[in-house]
């Protein structure tokens, strides 16, 4: 499952982003890596947006909370 430009109204039964090892800078290049599976509950920080490289698989029973004014984009 992948979601682009997700807002709270459109993403009410979402899942989560893994919080350990999610983003990693590789060497001296502008390459960022993230895990492929969202496996723990996650809340986007108030006043911030989030981005993941997809496709992203969302584990069963896991929730991502995207508050009012925040956006989670999967590219």
PQR file with spaces between the fields and no chain letter, atoms N, CA, C, O and H, PARSE charges and radii, in Angstrom:
ATOM       1  N    UNK     1       0.826   -1.179    0.000 -0.4000 1.5000
ATOM       2  CA   UNK     1       0.000    0.000    0.000 -0.0000 2.0000
ATOM       3  C    UNK     1       0.874    1.247    0.000  0.5500 1.7000
ATOM       4  O    UNK     1       1.834    1.314    0.767 -0.5500 1.4000
ATOM       5  N    UNK     2       0.579    2.216   -0.818 -0.4000 1.5000
ATOM       6  CA   UNK     2       1.314    3.470   -0.830 -0.0000 2.0000
ATOM       7  C    UNK     2       0.317    4.612   -0.922  0.5500 1.7000
ATOM       8  O    UNK     2      -0.681    4.513   -1.635 -0.5500 1.4000
ATOM       9  H    UNK     2      -0.201    2.162   -1.442  0.4000 1.0000
ATOM      10  N    UNK     3       0.576    5.670   -0.219 -0.4000 1.5000
ATOM      11  CA   UNK     3      -0.311    6.821   -0.178 -0.0000 2.0000
ATOM      12  C    UNK     3       0.472    8.070   -0.538  0.5500 1.7000
ATOM      13  O    UNK     3       1.565    8.282   -0.012 -0.5500 1.4000
ATOM      14  H    UNK     3       1.387    5.751    0.361  0.4000 1.0000
ATOM      15  N    UNK     4      -0.057    8.893   -1.417 -0.4000 1.5000
ATOM      16  CA   UNK     4       0.604   10.114   -1.839 -0.0000 2.0000
ATOM      17  C    UNK     4      -0.206   11.307   -1.363  0.5500 1.7000
ATOM      18  O    UNK     4      -1.402   11.395   -1.645 -0.5500 1.4000
ATOM      19  H    UNK     4      -0.945    8.720   -1.844  0.4000 1.0000
ATOM      20  N    UNK     5       0.427   12.224   -0.646 -0.4000 1.5000
ATOM      21  CA   UNK     5      -0.251   13.422   -0.171 -0.0000 2.0000
ATOM      22  C    UNK     5      -1.359   13.108    0.816  0.5500 1.7000
ATOM      23  O    UNK     5      -2.436   13.699    0.745 -0.5500 1.4000
ATOM      24  H    UNK     5       1.398   12.152   -0.418  0.4000 1.0000
ATOM      25  N    UNK     6      -1.114   12.200    1.722 -0.4000 1.5000
ATOM      26  CA   UNK     6      -2.120   11.754    2.674 -0.0000 2.0000
ATOM      27  C    UNK     6      -2.447   12.854    3.669  0.5500 1.7000
ATOM      28  O    UNK     6      -1.556   13.500    4.220 -0.5500 1.4000
ATOM      29  H    UNK     6      -0.238   11.720    1.779  0.4000 1.0000
ATOM      30  N    UNK     7      -3.719   13.053    3.886 -0.4000 1.5000
ATOM      31  CA   UNK     7      -4.169   13.997    4.901 -0.0000 2.0000
ATOM      32  C    UNK     7      -5.016   13.248    5.909  0.5500 1.7000
ATOM      33  O    UNK     7      -5.507   12.165    5.588 -0.5500 1.4000
ATOM      34  H    UNK     7      -4.443   12.528    3.439  0.4000 1.0000
ATOM      35  N    UNK     8      -5.216   13.777    7.133 -0.4000 1.5000
ATOM      36  CA   UNK     8      -5.957   13.049    8.166 -0.0000 2.0000
ATOM      37  C    UNK     8      -7.332   12.557    7.727  0.5500 1.7000
ATOM      38  O    UNK     8      -7.711   11.432    8.053 -0.5500 1.4000
ATOM      39  H    UNK     8      -4.817   14.656    7.394  0.4000 1.0000
ATOM      40  N    UNK     9      -8.078   13.367    7.003 -0.4000 1.5000
ATOM      41  CA   UNK     9      -9.417   12.972    6.587 -0.0000 2.0000
ATOM      42  C    UNK     9      -9.391   11.760    5.662  0.5500 1.7000
ATOM      43  O    UNK     9     -10.301   10.932    5.704 -0.5500 1.4000
ATOM      44  H    UNK     9      -7.770   14.281    6.738  0.4000 1.0000
ATOM      45  N    UNK    10      -8.373   11.649    4.839 -0.4000 1.5000
ATOM      46  CA   UNK    10      -8.285   10.550    3.884 -0.0000 2.0000
ATOM      47  C    UNK    10      -7.551    9.341    4.444  0.5500 1.7000
ATOM      48  O    UNK    10      -7.473    8.314    3.769 -0.5500 1.4000
ATOM      49  H    UNK    10      -7.633   12.321    4.805  0.4000 1.0000
ATOM      50  N    UNK    11      -7.022    9.427    5.628 -0.4000 1.5000
ATOM      51  CA   UNK    11      -6.124    8.406    6.160 -0.0000 2.0000
ATOM      52  C    UNK    11      -6.511    8.055    7.582  0.5500 1.7000
ATOM      53  O    UNK    11      -5.677    8.117    8.486 -0.5500 1.4000
ATOM      54  H    UNK    11      -7.085   10.261    6.176  0.4000 1.0000
ATOM      55  N    UNK    12      -7.760    7.689    7.791 -0.4000 1.5000
ATOM      56  CA   UNK    12      -8.261    7.469    9.144 -0.0000 2.0000
ATOM      57  C    UNK    12      -7.946    6.090    9.710  0.5500 1.7000
ATOM      58  O    UNK    12      -7.957    5.922   10.929 -0.5500 1.4000
ATOM      59  H    UNK    12      -8.437    7.638    7.056  0.4000 1.0000
ATOM      60  N    UNK    13      -7.669    5.104    8.874 -0.4000 1.5000
ATOM      61  CA   UNK    13      -7.372    3.772    9.404 -0.0000 2.0000
ATOM      62  C    UNK    13      -5.971    3.332    8.996  0.5500 1.7000
ATOM      63  O    UNK    13      -5.753    2.174    8.642 -0.5500 1.4000
ATOM      64  H    UNK    13      -7.660    5.240    7.883  0.4000 1.0000
ATOM      65  N    UNK    14      -5.051    4.239    9.047 -0.4000 1.5000
ATOM      66  CA   UNK    14      -3.686    4.017    8.579 -0.0000 2.0000
ATOM      67  C    UNK    14      -2.898    3.078    9.458  0.5500 1.7000
ATOM      68  O    UNK    14      -3.387    2.570   10.467 -0.5500 1.4000
ATOM      69  H    UNK    14      -5.228    5.180    9.335  0.4000 1.0000
ATOM      70  N    UNK    15      -1.669    2.861    9.048 -0.4000 1.5000
ATOM      71  CA   UNK    15      -0.734    2.098    9.848 -0.0000 2.0000
ATOM      72  C    UNK    15       0.497    2.932   10.138  0.5500 1.7000
ATOM      73  O    UNK    15       0.394    4.159   10.115 -0.5500 1.4000
ATOM      74  H    UNK    15      -1.272    3.273    8.228  0.4000 1.0000
ATOM      75  N    UNK    16       1.660    2.347   10.411 -0.4000 1.5000
ATOM      76  CA   UNK    16       2.764    3.086   11.009 -0.0000 2.0000
ATOM      77  C    UNK    16       4.096    3.038   10.288  0.5500 1.7000
ATOM      78  O    UNK    16       4.288    2.273    9.343 -0.5500 1.4000
ATOM      79  H    UNK    16       1.744    1.351   10.430  0.4000 1.0000
ATOM      80  N    UNK    17       4.996    3.861   10.748 -0.4000 1.5000
ATOM      81  CA   UNK    17       6.365    3.906   10.248 -0.0000 2.0000
ATOM      82  C    UNK    17       7.275    3.327   11.317  0.5500 1.7000
ATOM      83  O    UNK    17       7.142    3.666   12.493 -0.5500 1.4000
ATOM      84  H    UNK    17       4.839    4.483   11.515  0.4000 1.0000
ATOM      85  N    UNK    18       8.187    2.470   10.928 -0.4000 1.5000
ATOM      86  CA   UNK    18       9.130    1.907   11.889 -0.0000 2.0000
ATOM      87  C    UNK    18      10.046    3.009   12.402  0.5500 1.7000
ATOM      88  O    UNK    18      10.612    3.760   11.606 -0.5500 1.4000
ATOM      89  H    UNK    18       8.295    2.195    9.973  0.4000 1.0000
ATOM      90  N    UNK    19      10.202    3.119   13.718 -0.4000 1.5000
ATOM      91  CA   UNK    19      10.953    4.228   14.290 -0.0000 2.0000
ATOM      92  C    UNK    19      12.436    3.941   14.453  0.5500 1.7000
ATOM      93  O    UNK    19      13.210    4.874   14.664 -0.5500 1.4000
ATOM      94  H    UNK    19       9.743    2.510   14.365  0.4000 1.0000
ATOM      95  N    UNK    20      12.862    2.690   14.363 -0.4000 1.5000
ATOM      96  CA   UNK    20      14.285    2.364   14.487 -0.0000 2.0000
ATOM      97  C    UNK    20      14.846    2.056   13.112  0.5500 1.7000
ATOM      98  O    UNK    20      14.358    1.158   12.425 -0.5500 1.4000
ATOM      99  H    UNK    20      12.234    1.931   14.191  0.4000 1.0000
ATOM     100  N    UNK    21      15.876    2.803   12.704 -0.4000 1.5000
ATOM     101  CA   UNK    21      16.502    2.564   11.414 -0.0000 2.0000
ATOM     102  C    UNK    21      15.683    3.017   10.234  0.5500 1.7000
ATOM     103  O    UNK    21      15.908    2.542    9.121 -0.5500 1.4000
ATOM     104  H    UNK    21      16.271    3.532   13.262  0.4000 1.0000
ATOM     105  N    UNK    22      14.743    3.915   10.431 -0.4000 1.5000
ATOM     106  CA   UNK    22      13.874    4.341    9.341 -0.0000 2.0000
ATOM     107  C    UNK    22      14.621    5.124    8.281  0.5500 1.7000
ATOM     108  O    UNK    22      14.468    4.846    7.092 -0.5500 1.4000
ATOM     109  H    UNK    22      14.560    4.300   11.336  0.4000 1.0000
ATOM     110  N    UNK    23      15.430    6.101    8.682 -0.4000 1.5000
ATOM     111  CA   UNK    23      16.149    6.921    7.714 -0.0000 2.0000
ATOM     112  C    UNK    23      17.639    6.783    7.947  0.5500 1.7000
ATOM     113  O    UNK    23      18.110    6.824    9.084 -0.5500 1.4000
ATOM     114  H    UNK    23      15.555    6.327    9.648  0.4000 1.0000
ATOM     115  N    UNK    24      18.364    6.622    6.880 -0.4000 1.5000
ATOM     116  CA   UNK    24      19.796    6.410    6.982 -0.0000 2.0000
ATOM     117  C    UNK    24      20.481    7.161    5.842  0.5500 1.7000
ATOM     118  O    UNK    24      20.071    7.040    4.688 -0.5500 1.4000
ATOM     119  H    UNK    24      17.981    6.589    5.956  0.4000 1.0000
ATOM     120  N    UNK    25      21.523    7.938    6.156 -0.4000 1.5000
ATOM     121  CA   UNK    25      22.295    8.627    5.126 -0.0000 2.0000
ATOM     122  C    UNK    25      23.433    7.702    4.742  0.5500 1.7000
ATOM     123  O    UNK    25      24.171    7.228    5.607 -0.5500 1.4000
ATOM     124  H    UNK    25      21.856    8.036    7.094  0.4000 1.0000
ATOM     125  N    UNK    26      23.580    7.442    3.452 -0.4000 1.5000
ATOM     126  CA   UNK    26      24.584    6.511    2.971 -0.0000 2.0000
ATOM     127  C    UNK    26      25.804    7.273    2.458  0.5500 1.7000
ATOM     128  O    UNK    26      25.715    7.978    1.452 -0.5500 1.4000
ATOM     129  H    UNK    26      22.981    7.827    2.750  0.4000 1.0000
ATOM     130  N    UNK    27      26.938    7.138    3.137 -0.4000 1.5000
ATOM     131  CA   UNK    27      28.185    7.774    2.710 -0.0000 2.0000
ATOM     132  C    UNK    27      28.068    9.290    2.623  0.5500 1.7000
ATOM     133  O    UNK    27      27.370    9.915    3.421 -0.5500 1.4000
ATOM     134  H    UNK    27      27.010    6.565    3.953  0.4000 1.0000
ATOM     135  N    UNK    28      28.746    9.866    1.661 -0.4000 1.5000
ATOM     136  CA   UNK    28      28.724   11.302    1.445 -0.0000 2.0000
ATOM     137  C    UNK    28      27.822   11.683    0.288  0.5500 1.7000
ATOM     138  O    UNK    28      28.058   12.694   -0.374 -0.5500 1.4000
ATOM     139  H    UNK    28      29.313    9.358    1.013  0.4000 1.0000
ATOM     140  N    UNK    29      26.797   10.891    0.034 -0.4000 1.5000
ATOM     141  CA   UNK    29      25.886   11.158   -1.071 -0.0000 2.0000
ATOM     142  C    UNK    29      24.524   11.562   -0.533  0.5500 1.7000
ATOM     143  O    UNK    29      24.202   11.265    0.618 -0.5500 1.4000
ATOM     144  H    UNK    29      26.605   10.070    0.572  0.4000 1.0000
ATOM     145  N    UNK    30      23.725   12.230   -1.341 -0.4000 1.5000
ATOM     146  CA   UNK    30      22.387   12.622   -0.907 -0.0000 2.0000
ATOM     147  C    UNK    30      21.371   11.497   -1.104  0.5500 1.7000
ATOM     148  O    UNK    30      20.298   11.714   -1.667 -0.5500 1.4000
ATOM     149  H    UNK    30      23.987   12.472   -2.275  0.4000 1.0000
ATOM     150  N    UNK    31      21.716   10.291   -0.637 -0.4000 1.5000
ATOM     151  CA   UNK    31      20.832    9.134   -0.762 -0.0000 2.0000
ATOM     152  C    UNK    31      20.309    8.776    0.618  0.5500 1.7000
ATOM     153  O    UNK    31      21.084    8.592    1.557 -0.5500 1.4000
ATOM     154  H    UNK    31      22.588   10.114   -0.179  0.4000 1.0000
ATOM     155  N    UNK    32      18.991    8.676    0.738 -0.4000 1.5000
ATOM     156  CA   UNK    32      18.345    8.347    1.997 -0.0000 2.0000
ATOM     157  C    UNK    32      17.643    7.009    1.845  0.5500 1.7000
ATOM     158  O    UNK    32      17.049    6.729    0.803 -0.5500 1.4000
ATOM     159  H    UNK    32      18.361    8.825   -0.025  0.4000 1.0000
ATOM     160  N    UNK    33      17.710    6.183    2.877 -0.4000 1.5000
ATOM     161  CA   UNK    33      17.062    4.878    2.855 -0.0000 2.0000
ATOM     162  C    UNK    33      16.033    4.790    3.974  0.5500 1.7000
ATOM     163  O    UNK    33      16.235    5.336    5.058 -0.5500 1.4000
ATOM     164  H    UNK    33      18.193    6.410    3.723  0.4000 1.0000
ATOM     165  N    UNK    34      14.933    4.102    3.705 -0.4000 1.5000
ATOM     166  CA   UNK    34      13.959    3.808    4.750 -0.0000 2.0000
ATOM     167  C    UNK    34      13.520    2.359    4.633  0.5500 1.7000
ATOM     168  O    UNK    34      13.646    1.749    3.571 -0.5500 1.4000
ATOM     169  H    UNK    34      14.769    3.658    2.824  0.4000 1.0000
ATOM     170  N    UNK    35      13.010    1.814    5.715 -0.4000 1.5000
ATOM     171  CA   UNK    35      12.531    0.440    5.690 -0.0000 2.0000
ATOM     172  C    UNK    35      11.320    0.341    4.769  0.5500 1.7000
ATOM     173  O    UNK    35      10.697    1.352    4.443 -0.5500 1.4000
ATOM     174  H    UNK    35      12.908    2.310    6.577  0.4000 1.0000
ATOM     175  N    UNK    36      10.989   -0.875    4.353 -0.4000 1.5000
ATOM     176  CA   UNK    36       9.885   -1.093    3.428 -0.0000 2.0000
ATOM     177  C    UNK    36       8.572   -1.398    4.129  0.5500 1.7000
ATOM     178  O    UNK    36       7.504   -1.336    3.519 -0.5500 1.4000
ATOM     179  H    UNK    36      11.495   -1.696    4.617  0.4000 1.0000
ATOM     180  N    UNK    37       8.656   -1.730    5.417 -0.4000 1.5000
ATOM     181  CA   UNK    37       7.458   -2.108    6.163 -0.0000 2.0000
ATOM     182  C    UNK    37       7.271   -1.205    7.371  0.5500 1.7000
ATOM     183  O    UNK    37       8.201   -0.991    8.148 -0.5500 1.4000
ATOM     184  H    UNK    37       9.523   -1.780    5.912  0.4000 1.0000
ATOM     185  N    UNK    38       6.074   -0.681    7.520 -0.4000 1.5000
ATOM     186  CA   UNK    38       5.685    0.089    8.689 -0.0000 2.0000
ATOM     187  C    UNK    38       5.235   -0.940    9.719  0.5500 1.7000
ATOM     188  O    UNK    38       4.232   -1.626    9.518 -0.5500 1.4000
ATOM     189  H    UNK    38       5.318   -0.855    6.889  0.4000 1.0000
ATOM     190  N    UNK    39       5.985   -1.051   10.841 -0.4000 1.5000
ATOM     191  CA   UNK    39       5.704   -2.157   11.760 -0.0000 2.0000
ATOM     192  C    UNK    39       5.414   -1.729   13.192  0.5500 1.7000
ATOM     193  O    UNK    39       5.123   -2.580   14.033 -0.5500 1.4000
ATOM     194  H    UNK    39       6.799   -0.495   11.004  0.4000 1.0000
ATOM     195  N    UNK    40       5.485   -0.434   13.497 -0.4000 1.5000
ATOM     196  CA   UNK    40       5.138    0.046   14.831 -0.0000 2.0000
ATOM     197  C    UNK    40       4.311    1.317   14.707  0.5500 1.7000
ATOM     198  O    UNK    40       4.432    2.045   13.721 -0.5500 1.4000
ATOM     199  H    UNK    40       5.721    0.258   12.814  0.4000 1.0000
ATOM     200  N    UNK    41       3.480    1.585   15.694 -0.4000 1.5000
ATOM     201  CA   UNK    41       2.674    2.803   15.693 -0.0000 2.0000
ATOM     202  C    UNK    41       3.568    4.034   15.612  0.5500 1.7000
ATOM     203  O    UNK    41       4.659    4.058   16.180 -0.5500 1.4000
ATOM     204  H    UNK    41       3.382    0.994   16.495  0.4000 1.0000
ATOM     205  N    UNK    42       3.095    5.059   14.898 -0.4000 1.5000
ATOM     206  CA   UNK    42       3.883    6.276   14.735 -0.0000 2.0000
ATOM     207  C    UNK    42       2.946    7.473   14.634  0.5500 1.7000
ATOM     208  O    UNK    42       1.889    7.396   14.007 -0.5500 1.4000
ATOM     209  H    UNK    42       2.208    5.040   14.436  0.4000 1.0000
ATOM     210  N    UNK    43       3.344    8.583   15.259 -0.4000 1.5000
ATOM     211  CA   UNK    43       2.595    9.836   15.162 -0.0000 2.0000
ATOM     212  C    UNK    43       3.491   10.884   14.536  0.5500 1.7000
ATOM     213  O    UNK    43       4.596   11.136   15.018 -0.5500 1.4000
ATOM     214  H    UNK    43       4.202    8.646   15.768  0.4000 1.0000
ATOM     215  N    UNK    44       3.012   11.502   13.451 -0.4000 1.5000
ATOM     216  CA   UNK    44       3.751   12.595   12.834 -0.0000 2.0000
ATOM     217  C    UNK    44       3.775   13.743   13.842  0.5500 1.7000
ATOM     218  O    UNK    44       2.740   14.106   14.400 -0.5500 1.4000
ATOM     219  H    UNK    44       2.114   11.298   13.059  0.4000 1.0000
ATOM     220  N    UNK    45       4.951   14.310   14.072 -0.4000 1.5000
ATOM     221  CA   UNK    45       5.122   15.396   15.038 -0.0000 2.0000
ATOM     222  C    UNK    45       4.283   16.606   14.633  0.5500 1.7000
ATOM     223  O    UNK    45       4.248   16.974   13.459 -0.5500 1.4000
ATOM     224  H    UNK    45       5.793   14.016   13.619  0.4000 1.0000
ATOM     225  N    UNK    46       3.606   17.226   15.606 -0.4000 1.5000
ATOM     226  CA   UNK    46       2.817   18.427   15.334 -0.0000 2.0000
ATOM     227  C    UNK    46       3.673   19.477   14.650  0.5500 1.7000
ATOM     228  O    UNK    46       4.806   19.726   15.062 -0.5500 1.4000
ATOM     229  H    UNK    46       3.634   16.927   16.560  0.4000 1.0000
ATOM     230  N    UNK    47       3.132   20.097   13.602 -0.4000 1.5000
ATOM     231  CA   UNK    47       3.840   21.149   12.894 -0.0000 2.0000
ATOM     232  C    UNK    47       4.882   20.648   11.908  0.5500 1.7000
ATOM     233  O    UNK    47       5.671   21.436   11.386 -0.5500 1.4000
ATOM     234  H    UNK    47       2.211   19.895   13.268  0.4000 1.0000
ATOM     235  N    UNK    48       4.893   19.330   11.643 -0.4000 1.5000
ATOM     236  CA   UNK    48       5.861   18.754   10.697 -0.0000 2.0000
ATOM     237  C    UNK    48       5.139   17.897    9.670  0.5500 1.7000
ATOM     238  O    UNK    48       4.005   17.467    9.882 -0.5500 1.4000
ATOM     239  H    UNK    48       4.252   18.690   12.067  0.4000 1.0000
ATOM     240  N    UNK    49       5.819   17.658    8.553 -0.4000 1.5000
ATOM     241  CA   UNK    49       5.350   16.721    7.534 -0.0000 2.0000
ATOM     242  C    UNK    49       6.315   15.549    7.507  0.5500 1.7000
ATOM     243  O    UNK    49       7.412   15.626    8.060 -0.5500 1.4000
ATOM     244  H    UNK    49       6.740   18.007    8.381  0.4000 1.0000
ATOM     245  N    UNK    50       5.906   14.466    6.865 -0.4000 1.5000
ATOM     246  CA   UNK    50       6.752   13.275    6.781 -0.0000 2.0000
ATOM     247  C    UNK    50       6.756   12.765    5.347  0.5500 1.7000
ATOM     248  O    UNK    50       5.818   13.003    4.586 -0.5500 1.4000
ATOM     249  H    UNK    50       5.015   14.403    6.416  0.4000 1.0000
ATOM     250  N    UNK    51       7.837   12.050    4.986 -0.4000 1.5000
ATOM     251  CA   UNK    51       7.957   11.498    3.651 -0.0000 2.0000
ATOM     252  C    UNK    51       8.622   10.126    3.736  0.5500 1.7000
ATOM     253  O    UNK    51       9.540    9.922    4.531 -0.5500 1.4000
ATOM     254  H    UNK    51       8.599   11.857    5.605  0.4000 1.0000
ATOM     255  N    UNK    52       8.158    9.194    2.917 -0.4000 1.5000
ATOM     256  CA   UNK    52       8.751    7.865    2.813 -0.0000 2.0000
ATOM     257  C    UNK    52       8.894    7.518    1.345  0.5500 1.7000
ATOM     258  O    UNK    52       8.090    7.952    0.520 -0.5500 1.4000
ATOM     259  H    UNK    52       7.413    9.360    2.271  0.4000 1.0000
ATOM     260  N    UNK    53       9.928    6.727    1.008 -0.4000 1.5000
ATOM     261  CA   UNK    53      10.066    6.202   -0.347 -0.0000 2.0000
ATOM     262  C    UNK    53       9.325    4.879   -0.409  0.5500 1.7000
ATOM     263  O    UNK    53       9.545    4.010    0.435 -0.5500 1.4000
ATOM     264  H    UNK    53      10.581    6.374    1.678  0.4000 1.0000
ATOM     265  N    UNK    54       8.460    4.712   -1.382 -0.4000 1.5000
ATOM     266  CA   UNK    54       7.636    3.528   -1.457 -0.0000 2.0000
ATOM     267  C    UNK    54       8.083    2.593   -2.558  0.5500 1.7000
ATOM     268  O    UNK    54       9.024    2.892   -3.293 -0.5500 1.4000
ATOM     269  H    UNK    54       8.282    5.418   -2.067  0.4000 1.0000
ATOM     270  N    UNK    55       7.411    1.462   -2.673 -0.4000 1.5000
ATOM     271  CA   UNK    55       6.174    1.171   -1.959 -0.0000 2.0000
ATOM     272  C    UNK    55       6.413    0.846   -0.490  0.5500 1.7000
ATOM     273  O    UNK    55       7.480    0.367   -0.107 -0.5500 1.4000
ATOM     274  H    UNK    55       6.646    1.219   -2.076  0.4000 1.0000
ATOM     275  N    UNK    56       5.408    1.114    0.310 -0.4000 1.5000
ATOM     276  CA   UNK    56       5.437    0.871    1.753 -0.0000 2.0000
ATOM     277  C    UNK    56       4.360   -0.162    2.076  0.5500 1.7000
ATOM     278  O    UNK    56       3.215   -0.031    1.644 -0.5500 1.4000
ATOM     279  H    UNK    56       4.541    1.503   -0.002  0.4000 1.0000
ATOM     280  N    UNK    57       4.735   -1.185    2.837 -0.4000 1.5000
ATOM     281  CA   UNK    57       3.772   -2.169    3.333 -0.0000 2.0000
ATOM     282  C    UNK    57       3.438   -1.802    4.764  0.5500 1.7000
ATOM     283  O    UNK    57       4.328   -1.495    5.556 -0.5500 1.4000
ATOM     284  H    UNK    57       5.665   -1.292    3.188  0.4000 1.0000
ATOM     285  N    UNK    58       2.152   -1.832    5.099 -0.4000 1.5000
ATOM     286  CA   UNK    58       1.699   -1.472    6.442 -0.0000 2.0000
ATOM     287  C    UNK    58       1.278   -2.745    7.168  0.5500 1.7000
ATOM     288  O    UNK    58       0.389   -3.467    6.718 -0.5500 1.4000
ATOM     289  H    UNK    58       1.428   -2.081    4.456  0.4000 1.0000
ATOM     290  N    UNK    59       1.934   -3.011    8.305 -0.4000 1.5000
ATOM     291  CA   UNK    59       1.633   -4.220    9.080 -0.0000 2.0000
ATOM     292  C    UNK    59       0.237   -4.147    9.689  0.5500 1.7000
ATOM     293  O    UNK    59      -0.270   -3.068    9.996 -0.5500 1.4000
ATOM     294  H    UNK    59       2.656   -2.425    8.672  0.4000 1.0000
ATOM     295  N    UNK    60      -0.355   -5.285    9.852 -0.4000 1.5000
ATOM     296  CA   UNK    60      -1.684   -5.396   10.438 -0.0000 2.0000
ATOM     297  C    UNK    60      -1.691   -4.894   11.880  0.5500 1.7000
ATOM     298  O    UNK    60      -0.791   -5.225   12.652 -0.5500 1.4000
ATOM     299  H    UNK    60       0.057   -6.162    9.603  0.4000 1.0000
ATOM     300  N    UNK    61      -2.694   -4.101   12.249 -0.4000 1.5000
ATOM     301  CA   UNK    61      -2.857   -3.636   13.618 -0.0000 2.0000
ATOM     302  C    UNK    61      -1.990   -2.450   13.998  0.5500 1.7000
ATOM     303  O    UNK    61      -1.976   -2.053   15.163 -0.5500 1.4000
ATOM     304  H    UNK    61      -3.425   -3.832   11.621  0.4000 1.0000
ATOM     305  N    UNK    62      -1.273   -1.880   13.056 -0.4000 1.5000
ATOM     306  CA   UNK    62      -0.362   -0.758   13.308 -0.0000 2.0000
ATOM     307  C    UNK    62      -1.048    0.523   12.837  0.5500 1.7000
ATOM     308  O    UNK    62      -1.809    0.501   11.871 -0.5500 1.4000
ATOM     309  H    UNK    62      -1.284   -2.203   12.110  0.4000 1.0000
ATOM     310  N    UNK    63      -0.778    1.649   13.523 -0.4000 1.5000
ATOM     311  CA   UNK    63      -1.439    2.911   13.195 -0.0000 2.0000
ATOM     312  C    UNK    63      -0.447    4.048   13.038  0.5500 1.7000
ATOM     313  O    UNK    63       0.476    4.199   13.837 -0.5500 1.4000
ATOM     314  H    UNK    63      -0.159    1.667   14.308  0.4000 1.0000
ATOM     315  N    UNK    64      -0.651    4.855   11.985 -0.4000 1.5000
ATOM     316  CA   UNK    64       0.064    6.115   11.812 -0.0000 2.0000
ATOM     317  C    UNK    64      -0.948    7.215   12.084  0.5500 1.7000
ATOM     318  O    UNK    64      -2.044    7.209   11.523 -0.5500 1.4000
ATOM     319  H    UNK    64      -1.402    4.733   11.336  0.4000 1.0000
ATOM     320  N    UNK    65      -0.584    8.154   12.938 -0.4000 1.5000
ATOM     321  CA   UNK    65      -1.459    9.284   13.212 -0.0000 2.0000
ATOM     322  C    UNK    65      -0.905   10.504   12.501  0.5500 1.7000
ATOM     323  O    UNK    65       0.228   10.922   12.741 -0.5500 1.4000
ATOM     324  H    UNK    65       0.306    8.159   13.394  0.4000 1.0000
ATOM     325  N    UNK    66      -1.726   11.074   11.615 -0.4000 1.5000
ATOM     326  CA   UNK    66      -1.364   12.282   10.879 -0.0000 2.0000
ATOM     327  C    UNK    66      -2.331   13.360   11.342  0.5500 1.7000
ATOM     328  O    UNK    66      -3.519   13.317   11.022 -0.5500 1.4000
ATOM     329  H    UNK    66      -2.646   10.735   11.420  0.4000 1.0000
ATOM     330  N    UNK    67      -1.818   14.329   12.099 -0.4000 1.5000
ATOM     331  CA   UNK    67      -2.669   15.352   12.691 -0.0000 2.0000
ATOM     332  C    UNK    67      -3.133   16.402   11.708  0.5500 1.7000
ATOM     333  O    UNK    67      -2.700   16.429   10.556 -0.5500 1.4000
ATOM     334  H    UNK    67      -0.853   14.364   12.359  0.4000 1.0000
ATOM     335  N    UNK    68      -4.004   17.253   12.165 -0.4000 1.5000
ATOM     336  CA   UNK    68      -4.500   18.362   11.372 -0.0000 2.0000
ATOM     337  C    UNK    68      -3.341   19.268   10.978  0.5500 1.7000
ATOM     338  O    UNK    68      -2.574   19.711   11.833 -0.5500 1.4000
ATOM     339  H    UNK    68      -4.355   17.231   13.101  0.4000 1.0000
ATOM     340  N    UNK    69      -3.216   19.539    9.695 -0.4000 1.5000
ATOM     341  CA   UNK    69      -2.156   20.407    9.201 -0.0000 2.0000
ATOM     342  C    UNK    69      -0.878   19.674    8.828  0.5500 1.7000
ATOM     343  O    UNK    69       0.013   20.277    8.230 -0.5500 1.4000
ATOM     344  H    UNK    69      -3.838   19.178    9.000  0.4000 1.0000
ATOM     345  N    UNK    70      -0.756   18.382    9.162 -0.4000 1.5000
ATOM     346  CA   UNK    70       0.421   17.604    8.789 -0.0000 2.0000
ATOM     347  C    UNK    70       0.094   16.722    7.573  0.5500 1.7000
ATOM     348  O    UNK    70      -1.070   16.439    7.294 -0.5500 1.4000
ATOM     349  H    UNK    70      -1.480   17.892    9.648  0.4000 1.0000
ATOM     350  N    UNK    71       1.140   16.298    6.861 -0.4000 1.5000
ATOM     351  CA   UNK    71       0.968   15.436    5.686 -0.0000 2.0000
ATOM     352  C    UNK    71       2.048   14.362    5.697  0.5500 1.7000
ATOM     353  O    UNK    71       3.203   14.638    6.021 -0.5500 1.4000
ATOM     354  H    UNK    71       2.086   16.528    7.088  0.4000 1.0000
ATOM     355  N    UNK    72       1.667   13.133    5.341 -0.4000 1.5000
ATOM     356  CA   UNK    72       2.625   12.048    5.110 -0.0000 2.0000
ATOM     357  C    UNK    72       2.568   11.726    3.628  0.5500 1.7000
ATOM     358  O    UNK    72       1.513   11.350    3.116 -0.5500 1.4000
ATOM     359  H    UNK    72       0.728   12.909    5.078  0.4000 1.0000
ATOM     360  N    UNK    73       3.688   11.866    2.932 -0.4000 1.5000
ATOM     361  CA   UNK    73       3.755   11.605    1.504 -0.0000 2.0000
ATOM     362  C    UNK    73       4.642   10.403    1.248  0.5500 1.7000
ATOM     363  O    UNK    73       5.753   10.324    1.773 -0.5500 1.4000
ATOM     364  H    UNK    73       4.545   12.171    3.348  0.4000 1.0000
ATOM     365  N    UNK    74       4.155    9.460    0.440 -0.4000 1.5000
ATOM     366  CA   UNK    74       4.950    8.311    0.028 -0.0000 2.0000
ATOM     367  C    UNK    74       5.229    8.503   -1.458  0.5500 1.7000
ATOM     368  O    UNK    74       4.312    8.573   -2.276 -0.5500 1.4000
ATOM     369  H    UNK    74       3.252    9.524    0.014  0.4000 1.0000
ATOM     370  N    UNK    75       6.518    8.585   -1.786 -0.4000 1.5000
ATOM     371  CA   UNK    75       6.904    8.805   -3.194 -0.0000 2.0000
ATOM     372  C    UNK    75       7.528    7.563   -3.773  0.5500 1.7000
ATOM     373  O    UNK    75       7.916    7.555   -4.941 -0.5500 1.4000
ATOM     374  H    UNK    75       7.263    8.528   -1.121  0.4000 1.0000
